């Protein structure tokens, strides 16, 4: 303040009195500040609940991907020749493979060009056939140099690509035709019936460098031919990636498809941990200390209670689809008295060995499985403008309102303190003046 009060005239500690009176008036502000702090803590804890729910949602989403939650694994005894992955529903078993031939694209080369812009390839009509499709290309002065030809050919939309390759030497330029796809059905043929050669004769200069061919394998003695080296329809649910050929027909590789017991258990444990993280957080919020007479910042909160009850209902209820097990309890996952989940690894292992696919479907199958129901429920809370967004906006509004109240009360308190200071300063001044007059009278009467 601009006024200093010493208290010499009255003998009172005016500053202490003012501070005490102001302190009394400050109590409502302290209560408002305490309420603001409580709401800020509640908002922070609600955001922690959101983070836990989003983590559980992410785990659920990952589980729904077959590659992340597969009941089977596939292993090759010779990964240099063939590798294998499980892409969907499969069955355990061992398969003996022999790779006799890899699929490949057709590659043809027209050699011996000295330049790309002046030397001509001729005129007339060329016909190119891939499978049942034949495309004609008319050659004339607008497109019969090497560069022009390659550009025009690539605009034919023929599933064959023409590329100019410079190999060096006196005639360095080569025109390379490569089919876009591998396999016999992708082979390209050339018809020169209505073609007249130019500086270079395509009909005699195009030579085959690599034939289009299918992959050829045997699986358990059965001959299989495919247009690619990635075969996903030979063994149900398994994709074979052919990498090399065997030296002889007697050479083999074994592909073993087995139940992925440990992988399934690890993923289920990850789900249980993420679920328990949510419920443990809620338990801490709903705990009550008789010593302090207080609970968590979200103690008794209706939104938090709704999260708890909805999640518990989903994991303890029977699934809506026709699953052999029907509920998590049937595969060794039970609900505890605190709402968390407890996993019996031995019981889960037995269920996986009994029917791994049904264990997986209990979590991920469409039409009422556990994870689908969890995701739908969590989304209602975490989605844009969902329940948690609305709660967060409510916290912000409350804090903003309290800030306004605190600012207004602080301004009133400043006015009150200034008023007290002026009044006590005036009191000091008045008493000081009276004391001076008394001293003068006493001195006069004593003469």
C-alpha positions in Angstrom: 0.0 0.0 0.0 1.1 3.6 -0.4 0.4 4.5 3.3 2.6 3.3 6.1 1.1 3.0 9.7 3.5 2.9 12.5 1.1 2.7 15.5 3.2 5.2 17.5 0.3 7.4 18.5 -2.2 4.7 19.5 0.3 2.1 20.7 -1.6 -0.4 18.5 0.0 -2.7 15.9 -2.3 -1.4 13.2 -0.6 -3.4 10.4 -1.2 -6.6 12.3 -4.8 -5.7 12.9 -5.4 -4.9 9.2 -3.7 -8.2 8.1 -5.9 -10.1 10.5 -9.1 -8.5 9.3 -8.0 -8.9 5.7 -7.2 -12.6 6.5 -10.7 -13.1 7.7 -12.1 -11.6 4.5 -9.7 -13.8 2.5 -11.1 -17.1 3.7 -13.9 -17.3 1.1 -11.2 -16.8 -1.6 -9.2 -19.6 -0.1 -12.2 -21.8 -0.3 -12.7 -20.9 -3.9 -9.1 -21.6 -4.7 -9.3 -24.9 -2.9 -12.4 -25.8 -4.9 -10.6 -24.9 -8.1 -7.6 -27.1 -7.1 -10.0 -30.0 -6.5 -11.7 -29.6 -9.9 -8.3 -29.4 -11.6 -7.3 -32.6 -9.9 -10.6 -34.2 -10.9 -10.0 -33.1 -14.5 -6.5 -34.5 -14.5 -7.7 -37.8 -13.1 -10.5 -38.0 -15.6 -7.9 -37.6 -18.3 -5.9 -40.5 -16.8 -9.1 -42.6 -17.0 -9.4 -41.6 -20.7 -5.7 -42.6 -21.3 -6.4 -46.0 -19.7 -9.5 -46.6 -21.8 -7.7 -45.6 -25.0 -4.9 -48.0 -24.2 -7.5 -50.8 -23.6 -9.2 -49.8 -26.9 -5.8 -50.0 -28.7 -5.1 -53.4 -27.3 -8.6 -54.5 -28.4 -8.0 -53.2 -31.9 -4.6 -55.0 -32.2 -6.2 -58.2 -31.1 -8.8 -58.0 -33.9 -6.0 -58.1 -36.4 -5.4 -61.8 -37.2 -1.6 -61.2 -37.6 -1.4 -60.0 -34.0 -3.7 -62.6 -32.4 -3.4 -65.8 -34.4 -4.2 -69.2 -33.1 -1.5 -70.9 -35.3 2.1 -70.4 -36.4 3.7 -71.7 -39.5 7.4 -72.7 -39.7 9.5 -73.8 -42.6 12.4 -76.3 -42.2 14.2 -74.5 -45.1 13.5 -70.8 -45.1 16.0 -70.2 -47.9 13.6 -72.1 -50.3 10.2 -71.3 -48.8 8.8 -69.3 -45.9 5.3 -69.5 -44.5 2.9 -67.3 -42.6 -0.6 -67.9 -41.2 -3.1 -65.5 -42.6 -6.3 -66.8 -41.2 -8.2 -69.9 -40.0 -5.9 -72.9 -40.4 -5.4 -76.4 -39.0 -2.4 -77.9 -37.3 -0.4 -80.2 -39.6 2.9 -80.8 -41.3 3.2 -80.4 -45.1 6.1 -81.6 -47.3 7.0 -79.3 -50.2 9.2 -79.5 -53.2 9.8 -76.3 -55.2 10.5 -77.3 -58.8 10.2 -73.9 -60.5 9.7 -70.2 -59.6 7.2 -68.0 -61.3 8.8 -65.2 -63.3 8.0 -62.4 -65.7 8.7 -62.4 -69.4 11.6 -60.2 -70.4 12.4 -59.5 -74.1 15.1 -57.2 -75.4 15.6 -55.3 -78.7 19.3 -54.6 -79.0 21.6 -52.5 -81.1 20.4 -48.9 -81.1 23.0 -46.2 -81.6 20.8 -43.3 -80.4 17.3 -42.7 -79.0 16.0 -39.7 -81.0 17.0 -40.1 -84.7 17.2 -43.8 -85.5 13.8 -45.1 -86.7 12.0 -48.3 -85.9 9.9 -48.4 -89.1 6.2 -47.8 -89.9 3.0 -49.8 -90.1 1.1 -51.7 -87.5 2.4 -53.8 -84.6 0.1 -56.1 -82.6 0.8 -57.1 -79.0 -1.1 -59.9 -77.3 -1.3 -60.6 -73.6 -3.7 -63.4 -72.7 -7.0 -62.8 -74.6 -6.2 -59.1 -75.2 -4.6 -57.8 -78.4 -3.6 -54.2 -78.8 -2.6 -52.5 -82.0 0.1 -49.8 -82.3 0.5 -47.7 -85.4 4.0 -46.6 -86.1 4.7 -43.4 -88.1 7.1 -40.5 -88.0 5.5 -39.2 -84.8 6.4 -42.2 -82.7 9.1 -44.4 -84.4 12.3 -43.2 -82.7 13.3 -45.2 -79.6 12.2 -42.6 -77.1 8.9 -41.9 -78.9 8.2 -45.6 -79.3 8.8 -46.4 -75.6 6.5 -43.6 -74.5 3.7 -44.5 -76.9 4.0 -48.2 -76.0 3.6 -47.5 -72.3 0.4 -45.6 -73.0 -1.2 -48.7 -74.5 -2.2 -50.0 -71.0 -1.1 -53.5 -71.9 0.4 -54.8 -68.6 3.8 -54.7 -70.3 6.4 -52.0 -69.7 9.0 -50.8 -72.2 12.2 -49.4 -70.8 15.4 -48.0 -72.5 18.6 -49.4 -71.0 22.0 -48.0 -71.8 24.6 -50.8 -71.8 27.5 -48.9 -73.3 29.5 -49.6 -76.4 29.0 -48.6 -80.0 25.3 -49.5 -80.0 24.5 -48.9 -76.3 20.7 -48.6 -76.3 18.4 -51.5 -75.7 14.6 -51.6 -75.6 13.5 -53.9 -72.8 9.9 -55.3 -72.6 8.9 -56.6 -69.2 5.5 -58.0 -68.3 4.0 -56.4 -65.3 2.9 -59.8 -63.9 4.6 -63.1 -63.6 3.1 -66.4 -64.8 2.3 -68.0 -68.1 -1.0 -66.1 -68.6 1.0 -62.8 -68.5 3.2 -63.8 -71.6 3.3 -61.3 -74.4 3.5 -62.1 -78.1 4.3 -59.9 -81.1 2.7 -59.8 -84.6 4.7 -58.0 -87.3 2.4 -58.9 -90.2 1.7 -55.3 -91.2 5.0 -53.9 -90.0 7.8 -52.4 -92.2 11.3 -52.1 -90.7 13.1 -48.8 -90.5 16.7 -48.2 -89.5 16.2 -51.0 -87.0 14.1 -54.1 -87.7 12.1 -54.9 -84.5 10.9 -58.3 -86.0 14.5 -59.6 -86.0 16.1 -57.6 -83.2 13.7 -58.6 -80.3 15.0 -61.6 -78.5 13.8 -63.4 -75.4 15.8 -63.0 -72.3 13.4 -64.7 -69.8 10.3 -66.7 -70.5 7.0 -66.1 -68.6 6.4 -69.1 -66.4 4.4 -70.3 -63.4 5.7 -71.5 -60.1 5.5 -75.3 -59.8 5.5 -77.1 -56.4 4.3 -80.3 -54.9 2.6 -80.3 -51.5 2.3 -83.7 -49.9 2.8 -85.2 -53.4 0.1 -83.0 -55.0 1.3 -81.0 -58.0 0.4 -77.3 -57.8 1.1 -74.5 -60.4 0.5 -70.8 -59.7 1.2 -67.6 -61.5 3.1 -66.1 -58.6 5.6 -67.1 -55.9 3.3 -66.0 -53.2 0.7 -68.8 -52.8 -2.1 -68.3 -50.4 -4.6 -71.0 -51.6 -2.6 -74.2 -51.5 -2.8 -74.8 -47.7 -5.9 -73.3 -46.0 -5.0 -70.3 -44.0 -1.3 -70.4 -44.9 0.7 -68.2 -47.3 3.7 -69.7 -48.9 6.5 -67.5 -50.2 8.7 -69.3 -52.7 12.3 -68.0 -52.6 14.4 -70.7 -54.5 14.1 -74.1 -56.2 15.2 -77.4 -54.9 18.1 -79.0 -56.7 16.2 -82.3 -57.3 12.7 -83.7 -56.9 13.8 -85.7 -53.9 14.7 -82.5 -51.9 12.0 -81.2 -49.7 11.1 -78.6 -47.1 8.6 -79.2 -44.3 6.1 -76.5 -43.3 4.7 -77.1 -39.9 1.5 -75.4 -38.8 1.0 -75.6 -35.0 -1.2 -74.1 -32.3 0.3 -70.9 -31.1 -0.4 -71.5 -27.5 2.1 -69.1 -25.9 1.4 -66.4 -28.4 -2.3 -66.6 -27.6 -1.7 -66.5 -23.9 0.7 -63.5 -24.2 -2.0 -61.6 -26.1 -4.7 -62.5 -23.6 -2.4 -61.4 -20.7 -1.9 -58.1 -22.5 -5.7 -57.7 -22.7 -6.2 -58.6 -19.0 -3.4 -56.2 -17.9 -4.9 -53.3 -19.9 -8.4 -54.0 -18.5 -7.1 -54.3 -15.0 -5.3 -50.9 -15.4 -8.6 -49.3 -16.0 -10.4 -51.0 -13.1 -7.4 -50.5 -10.7 -7.5 -46.8 -11.4 -11.2 -46.7 -10.7 -10.7 -48.6 -7.4 -8.1 -46.1 -6.3 -10.6 -43.3 -7.1 -13.4 -45.0 -5.2 -11.3 -45.9 -2.1 -12.2 -44.1 1.1 -9.8 -43.4 4.0 -11.5 -43.3 7.4 -8.4 -41.6 8.8 -8.6 -38.6 6.4 -12.3 -38.9 5.8 -11.6 -38.5 2.0 -11.6 -40.6 -1.1 -10.2 -40.0 -4.6 -11.0 -36.8 -6.6 -13.5 -38.8 -8.6 -15.0 -40.6 -5.6 -18.6 -41.5 -6.4 -18.5 -39.9 -9.8 -21.4 -41.2 -12.0 -19.3 -41.3 -15.2 -16.6 -43.3 -13.6 -19.1 -45.6 -12.1 -20.7 -46.1 -15.6 -17.3 -47.0 -17.0 -16.8 -49.6 -14.3 -20.2 -51.2 -14.6 -20.3 -51.3 -18.4 -16.8 -52.9 -18.7 -17.6 -55.4 -15.9 -20.9 -56.3 -17.6 -19.2 -57.0 -20.9 -16.4 -59.3 -19.5 -18.6 -61.2 -17.2 -21.5 -61.8 -19.6 -21.9 -64.6 -22.2 -21.1 -63.5 -25.7 -23.9 -63.1 -28.2 -22.4 -65.3 -31.0 -22.5 -69.1 -31.1 -19.1 -69.7 -29.4 -18.2 -73.1 -27.9 -16.9 -71.6 -24.7 -19.5 -68.7 -24.5 -17.7 -66.6 -21.9 -14.3 -65.6 -20.5 -15.0 -67.6 -17.4 -15.0 -70.8 -19.5 -11.4 -70.3 -20.6 -9.9 -69.4 -17.2 -10.6 -65.6 -16.9 -12.6 -64.7 -13.9 -13.7 -61.5 -12.2 -12.4 -60.7 -8.7 -14.2 -58.9 -5.9 -12.5 -55.7 -6.9 -13.7 -55.8 -10.5 -10.3 -56.8 -12.0 -9.7 -59.9 -14.0 -7.7 -63.0 -12.9 -6.2 -65.3 -15.4 -5.6 -69.0 -14.8 -2.9 -69.9 -17.4 -3.4 -73.7 -17.0 -7.2 -73.4 -17.7 -6.5 -71.1 -20.7 -3.9 -73.5 -22.0 -6.4 -76.4 -21.9 -9.0 -74.3 -23.7 -6.5 -73.4 -26.5 -5.5 -77.0 -26.9 -9.1 -78.0 -27.0 -10.1 -75.5 -29.7 -7.8 -72.6 -30.4 -10.0 -71.0 -33.0 -13.0 -70.8 -30.6 -10.8 -69.1 -28.0 -9.8 -66.5 -30.6 -13.4 -66.1 -31.8 -14.5 -65.5 -28.2 -12.5 -62.2 -28.4 -12.5 -61.2 -32.0 -15.3 -62.8 -34.0 -17.9 -60.3 -35.4 -21.3 -60.2 -33.9 -21.0 -59.7 -30.2 -17.5 -60.9 -29.3 -15.8 -59.5 -26.2 -13.4 -57.0 -27.9 -16.1 -55.7 -30.3 -18.4 -55.0 -27.4 -15.6 -53.3 -25.4 -14.6 -51.1 -28.3 -18.2 -50.0 -28.8 -18.6 -49.2 -25.1 -15.3 -47.4 -24.8 -16.0 -45.3 -27.9 -19.1 -43.8 -26.3 -16.9 -42.3 -23.6 -13.7 -41.4 -25.6 -15.1 -40.3 -29.0 -15.2 -36.7 -30.2 -17.9 -34.9 -28.3 -18.5 -38.0 -26.3 -19.1 -38.3 -22.5 -15.5 -37.6 -21.5 -15.3 -34.6 -23.8 -18.4 -33.2 -22.3 -17.1 -33.8 -18.7 -13.8 -32.0 -19.7 -15.8 -29.0 -21.0 -17.7 -29.0 -17.7 -14.5 -28.9 -15.7 -13.2 -26.1 -17.9 -16.4 -24.1 -17.4 -16.3 -24.6 -13.6 -12.6 -23.5 -13.4 -13.3 -20.5 -15.6 -16.3 -19.5 -13.4 -14.2 -20.0 -10.2 -11.4 -17.8 -11.7 -13.9 -15.1 -12.3 -15.2 -15.3 -8.7 -11.7 -15.3 -7.3 -10.7 -12.3 -9.4 -13.8 -10.4 -8.3 -13.4 -11.3 -4.7 -9.7 -10.3 -4.8 -10.6 -6.9 -6.2 -13.1 -6.4 -3.4 -10.5 -7.5 -0.9 -8.0 -5.0 -2.3 -10.5 -2.2 -1.9 -11.4 -3.4 1.7 -7.7 -3.5 2.6 -7.1 0.0 1.2 -10.1 1.3 3.1 -8.8 -0.2 6.4 -5.4 1.3 5.9 -6.8 4.7 5.3 -9.1 4.5 8.3 -6.3 3.4 10.6 -4.0 6.0 9.2 -6.7 8.6 9.9 -7.1 7.2 13.5 -3.3 7.5 14.1 -3.3 11.0 12.8 -6.3 12.1 14.9 -4.9 10.6 18.1 -1.5 12.1 17.4 -3.1 15.5 17.1 -5.0 15.1 20.3 -1.9 14.0 22.1 -0.1 17.1 21.0 -2.9 19.3 22.2 -3.0 17.5 25.6 0.7 18.0 26.0 0.4 21.7 25.2 -2.3 22.1 27.8 -0.4 20.2 30.4 2.7 22.4 29.8 0.6 25.6 30.0 -1.1 24.7 33.3 2.2 23.8 34.9 3.6 27.3 34.6 
